[in-house]
Amino acid sequence: MPLIENCNYTRPKWLFNGHLETIYPSLFRKVSAPVPQKQRISTLDGDFLDIDWYRQKAGKLVIISHGLEGNSTRSYMLGMVNTFLKHGYDVLTWNFRSCSGEMNKQVIFYHSGATYDLDIIVSQVLEQYEEINLVGFSLGGNLTLKYLGEKGAKIPKIRKGVAISVPLHLSSSSQKISELENTLYSKRFLRTLKKKVLEKSHAHPGQIPVEMLKNIKTLAEFDDYFTGPLHGFSDAEEYYEVNSSLYFLDQIKVPTLVLNAQNDPFLSKRCFPQDLPKSLNQVYFEYPKHGGHVGFSPANPQKLYYSEQRAVEFISQDF
């Protein structure tokens, strides 16, 4: 599919760079959403997944996946929840392992390619809905695209997908977020990730090399010592290569939108393929000039965030 070039997103004038566009909504956006119905799903390996249901007796469902160290209550998640509820969808948001406020039971956590957990969620709801749509932010966007590629046309009820601020190529994006100008973000992620590793080590003594934590200065190093090995990969690079959604796009069989802002401080150049779209039949790419990372704040505060506008437009549109 050709690149979508008629983007009409205009950022607020005072959010004049990608960092401000990223930080402002993360810290200051407040969203009120209906109180969800909580459900805990057991996994076959003796663990659990916590999900939030927003039901209004619709025949169609949207499943929303959050980003790195996010959860189902983040403002970007709730904003998307409200948008789809207003357009007549049921919505399900879910928390990756260790992200719901309670540490998960197994020694593993979650990672960018852990599609087995998304598959558990989809399997739970298949018989309840006529159609299912997937939306993912950042890491959850990578997870969503990889899942759609892996499944191809095997689940007819999955109708569409939307991935927002997606690190399509994990290795180069990991290098990007470790650059000096992104120190604020990487330190914030590392602080919570290290805390989880320490907590996990108490429940699984001797299985996690916590002595290495003092040497970890970047997310790539964290993935090299922890994320990769804990999830069966030899190191960070193997983990990145196996799970980068860029390599699964040509296997996607349902209409899917990738929305990446060109000034996203987290994304490398490989997250903006220029020639690849021409060879894909179902994946649409939109690269607004502005937006930041999981930003897309509206210039008019009464309007939808652009990511929400595009997600509901794309999923509601007939192809």
C-alpha positions as CSV (number, residue, x, y, z in Angstrom):
1,M,0.0,0.0,0.0
2,P,1.2,3.5,-0.7
3,L,2.1,5.8,2.2
4,I,-0.8,7.9,3.5
5,E,0.4,11.4,2.8
6,N,-2.7,13.5,3.4
7,C,-2.1,13.8,7.1
8,N,-4.0,16.7,8.7
9,Y,-2.5,16.6,12.2
10,T,-1.5,20.0,13.6
11,R,0.2,20.1,17.0
12,P,-0.3,22.8,19.6
13,K,2.1,25.7,19.0
14,W,3.5,25.5,22.4
15,L,4.5,21.8,22.1
16,F,7.2,22.8,19.6
17,N,9.3,19.7,19.6
18,G,9.1,15.9,19.9
19,H,10.2,15.8,23.5
20,L,7.5,18.2,24.7
21,E,4.9,16.4,22.6
22,T,6.0,13.2,24.3
23,I,6.3,14.4,27.9
24,Y,3.2,16.7,28.2
25,P,0.4,14.2,27.7
26,S,2.3,11.6,29.7
27,L,2.5,13.8,32.8
28,F,-0.5,16.1,32.5
29,R,-3.2,14.5,30.5
30,K,-6.1,13.4,32.8
31,V,-8.8,11.1,31.4
32,S,-12.0,10.0,33.1
33,A,-13.4,6.7,31.8
34,P,-16.2,4.4,33.0
35,V,-15.3,2.0,35.8
36,P,-14.2,-1.2,34.2
37,Q,-15.1,-4.7,35.1
38,K,-12.0,-6.5,36.3
39,Q,-11.1,-10.0,35.3
40,R,-8.1,-12.2,36.0
41,I,-7.2,-14.9,33.4
42,S,-5.1,-17.9,34.3
43,T,-2.4,-18.9,31.9
44,L,-1.3,-22.5,31.1
45,D,2.1,-21.9,32.7
46,G,0.5,-21.1,36.1
47,D,0.6,-17.3,35.8
48,F,-2.1,-14.7,35.3
49,L,-3.2,-11.8,33.1
50,D,-5.3,-8.9,34.5
51,I,-7.8,-7.3,32.1
52,D,-10.3,-4.5,32.2
53,W,-13.6,-4.8,30.4
54,Y,-15.7,-2.0,29.1
55,R,-18.9,-3.6,27.8
56,Q,-22.0,-2.1,26.3
57,K,-23.4,-5.2,24.5
58,A,-21.8,-4.5,21.2
59,G,-21.1,-7.2,18.7
60,K,-17.6,-5.8,18.0
61,L,-14.6,-5.5,20.3
62,V,-11.4,-3.5,20.4
63,I,-8.4,-5.0,22.3
64,I,-5.9,-2.4,23.4
65,S,-2.2,-3.1,24.4
66,H,-0.1,-0.6,26.3
67,G,3.6,0.3,26.0
68,L,6.8,-0.4,27.9
69,E,6.2,-0.2,31.7
70,G,2.7,1.1,31.0
71,N,-0.6,-0.4,32.2
72,S,-4.3,-0.4,31.4
73,T,-4.9,2.9,33.4
74,R,-2.6,5.2,31.4
75,S,-4.2,8.2,29.9
76,Y,-3.4,7.2,26.4
77,M,-5.2,3.9,27.1
78,L,-8.3,5.5,28.6
79,G,-8.5,8.1,25.9
80,M,-8.6,5.3,23.3
81,V,-11.2,3.4,25.5
82,N,-13.5,6.4,25.5
83,T,-13.2,7.0,21.8
84,F,-14.2,3.5,20.8
85,L,-17.0,3.3,23.4
86,K,-18.5,6.4,21.9
87,H,-18.4,4.8,18.5
88,G,-20.3,1.7,19.6
89,Y,-17.5,-0.8,20.4
90,D,-16.9,-2.9,23.5
91,V,-13.3,-2.4,24.7
92,L,-10.9,-4.7,26.5
93,T,-7.6,-3.4,27.9
94,W,-5.0,-5.7,29.4
95,N,-1.9,-5.6,31.5
96,F,1.3,-7.4,30.5
97,R,2.8,-9.7,33.1
98,S,4.0,-7.6,36.1
99,C,2.2,-4.4,34.9
100,S,-1.1,-4.6,36.8
101,G,0.2,-3.6,40.2
102,E,0.8,-7.2,41.3
103,M,3.9,-9.1,40.4
104,N,3.3,-12.1,38.2
105,K,4.2,-15.6,39.4
106,Q,6.6,-16.9,36.8
107,V,10.3,-15.9,36.5
108,I,9.5,-14.4,33.1
109,F,8.0,-10.9,32.7
110,Y,6.8,-9.6,29.4
111,H,8.6,-8.5,26.3
112,S,8.1,-6.9,22.8
113,G,7.3,-10.2,21.1
114,A,5.4,-12.1,23.8
115,T,2.4,-12.7,21.5
116,Y,1.5,-15.9,23.4
117,D,-0.2,-13.7,26.0
118,L,-2.1,-11.6,23.4
119,D,-3.2,-14.9,21.9
120,I,-4.6,-15.9,25.3
121,I,-6.6,-12.7,25.4
122,V,-8.0,-13.2,21.9
123,S,-8.8,-16.8,22.5
124,Q,-10.9,-15.8,25.6
125,V,-13.1,-13.5,23.6
126,L,-13.4,-15.2,20.2
127,E,-16.8,-16.8,20.8
128,Q,-18.3,-13.6,22.3
129,Y,-17.9,-11.2,19.3
130,E,-18.6,-11.0,15.6
131,E,-15.4,-9.0,15.0
132,I,-12.3,-8.2,16.9
133,N,-9.9,-5.3,16.3
134,L,-6.4,-4.8,17.8
135,V,-4.8,-1.5,18.8
136,G,-1.3,-1.2,20.3
137,F,0.9,1.6,21.6
138,S,4.7,1.5,21.3
139,L,5.9,-2.0,22.6
140,G,2.2,-3.0,22.5
141,G,2.2,-1.8,18.9
142,N,5.1,-4.1,18.0
143,L,3.4,-6.9,19.8
144,T,0.2,-6.3,17.9
145,L,1.9,-6.2,14.5
146,K,3.9,-9.4,15.2
147,Y,0.8,-11.2,16.3
148,L,-1.1,-10.2,13.2
149,G,1.8,-11.4,11.1
150,E,2.0,-14.7,12.9
151,K,-1.7,-15.4,12.7
152,G,-2.1,-14.2,9.1
153,A,-5.7,-15.2,8.1
154,K,-6.0,-17.9,10.8
155,I,-8.5,-16.0,12.9
156,P,-11.2,-14.7,10.6
157,K,-12.9,-12.6,13.3
158,I,-9.8,-10.3,13.6
159,R,-10.8,-7.6,11.2
160,K,-8.2,-4.8,11.6
161,G,-5.2,-3.6,13.5
162,V,-3.7,-0.2,14.4
163,A,-0.2,0.3,15.8
164,I,0.9,3.7,17.2
165,S,4.4,4.9,17.8
166,V,5.9,1.5,17.0
167,P,9.5,0.6,17.2
168,L,9.3,-1.6,14.1
169,H,13.0,-2.4,14.3
170,L,13.9,-3.1,18.0
171,S,17.7,-3.0,17.8
172,S,18.1,0.4,16.2
173,S,15.3,1.8,18.3
174,S,17.0,0.6,21.5
175,Q,20.2,2.4,20.3
176,K,18.1,5.5,19.6
177,I,16.5,5.7,23.1
178,S,19.9,5.3,24.6
179,E,21.2,8.5,23.0
180,L,22.2,11.3,25.3
181,E,19.1,13.4,24.5
182,N,16.9,10.6,25.6
183,T,18.5,10.0,29.0
184,L,15.4,11.1,30.8
185,Y,13.2,8.4,29.3
186,S,15.8,5.6,29.5
187,K,16.5,6.3,33.2
188,R,12.8,6.3,34.0
189,F,12.2,3.0,32.3
190,L,15.3,1.5,33.9
191,R,14.3,2.6,37.4
192,T,11.0,0.6,37.3
193,L,12.5,-2.3,35.4
194,K,15.3,-2.7,37.9
195,K,12.9,-2.5,40.8
196,K,10.8,-5.3,39.2
197,V,13.9,-7.5,38.8
198,L,14.8,-7.1,42.4
199,E,11.3,-8.0,43.5
200,K,11.2,-11.0,41.2
201,S,14.6,-12.2,42.5
202,H,13.1,-12.6,46.0
203,A,10.4,-14.9,44.7
204,H,12.8,-16.8,42.5
205,P,16.1,-16.9,44.3
206,G,19.2,-17.9,42.3
207,Q,17.4,-17.6,38.9
208,I,18.0,-14.0,38.2
209,P,21.6,-12.5,38.1
210,V,20.7,-9.4,40.3
211,E,24.4,-8.8,40.8
212,M,24.5,-7.5,37.3
213,L,22.1,-4.7,38.0
214,K,24.8,-2.3,39.2
215,N,26.4,-2.5,35.7
216,I,23.2,-1.7,33.7
217,K,23.3,1.8,32.2
218,T,21.1,1.4,29.1
219,L,18.0,-0.5,28.1
220,A,20.1,-2.5,25.6
221,E,22.2,-3.7,28.5
222,F,19.1,-4.5,30.5
223,D,17.8,-6.6,27.6
224,D,21.2,-8.2,27.2
225,Y,21.3,-9.5,30.8
226,F,17.7,-9.9,31.7
227,T,14.9,-9.5,29.0
228,G,16.7,-11.7,26.5
229,P,18.0,-14.6,28.7
230,L,14.9,-14.7,30.9
231,H,12.8,-15.3,27.8
232,G,14.9,-17.8,26.1
233,F,17.1,-15.6,23.9
234,S,20.9,-15.7,24.0
235,D,21.3,-11.9,24.3
236,A,19.6,-8.6,23.4
237,E,20.5,-8.7,19.7
238,E,18.9,-12.1,19.2
239,Y,15.8,-11.0,21.2
240,Y,15.5,-7.8,19.0
241,E,15.9,-9.7,15.7
242,V,13.5,-12.4,16.5
243,N,10.8,-10.1,17.7
244,S,11.0,-7.0,15.5
245,S,7.6,-6.5,13.9
246,L,9.3,-5.1,10.7
247,Y,9.9,-8.7,9.7
248,F,6.3,-9.8,10.1
249,L,4.6,-7.0,8.1
250,D,4.5,-8.9,4.8
251,Q,2.6,-11.7,6.5
252,I,-0.3,-9.5,7.8
253,K,-3.6,-10.4,6.0
254,V,-6.0,-7.8,7.5
255,P,-6.0,-4.0,7.0
256,T,-3.5,-2.5,9.4
257,L,-2.4,1.0,10.1
258,V,1.1,2.0,11.4
259,L,1.1,5.6,12.8
260,N,4.6,6.9,13.5
261,A,5.5,10.5,14.0
262,Q,8.7,11.6,12.3
263,N,9.8,13.5,15.4
264,D,9.3,10.6,17.7
265,P,12.4,10.6,20.0
266,F,12.2,6.8,20.5
267,L,12.2,5.6,16.9
268,S,15.1,5.0,14.6
269,K,15.1,5.6,10.8
270,R,14.3,1.9,10.2
271,C,10.9,2.6,11.8
272,F,9.9,4.7,8.8
273,P,10.2,2.3,5.8
274,Q,9.8,4.2,2.5
275,D,9.9,1.5,-0.1
276,L,8.4,-1.4,1.8
277,P,4.8,0.0,1.8
278,K,4.7,-0.5,-2.0
279,S,5.1,-4.2,-1.7
280,L,2.5,-4.8,1.1
281,N,-1.1,-5.4,0.4
282,Q,-2.7,-4.8,3.8
283,V,-0.4,-2.5,5.8
284,Y,-0.9,1.3,5.6
285,F,1.8,3.7,6.9
286,E,1.2,7.2,8.1
287,Y,4.2,9.4,9.1
288,P,3.0,12.7,10.5
289,K,5.7,15.3,10.7
290,H,4.9,15.9,14.4
291,G,3.4,13.9,17.3
292,G,6.2,12.8,19.5
293,H,6.0,9.3,21.1
294,V,2.5,8.3,22.0
295,G,1.7,12.0,21.9
296,F,-0.5,13.5,19.1
297,S,-2.1,16.2,21.4
298,P,-4.8,18.2,19.6
299,A,-4.3,21.9,18.9
300,N,-7.9,22.3,20.0
301,P,-8.3,20.8,23.4
302,Q,-11.9,19.9,22.7
303,K,-10.8,17.6,19.8
304,L,-9.7,14.0,19.9
305,Y,-6.0,13.2,20.1
306,Y,-4.9,12.5,16.5
307,S,-4.0,8.9,17.4
308,E,-7.5,8.3,18.6
309,Q,-9.1,10.0,15.6
310,R,-7.1,7.9,13.2
311,A,-7.6,4.6,15.0
312,V,-11.4,4.9,15.1
313,E,-11.5,6.2,11.5
314,F,-9.4,3.3,10.2
315,I,-11.2,0.6,12.1
316,S,-14.6,1.9,11.3
317,Q,-13.9,2.4,7.6
318,D,-15.1,-0.2,5.1
319,F,-12.4,-1.6,2.8
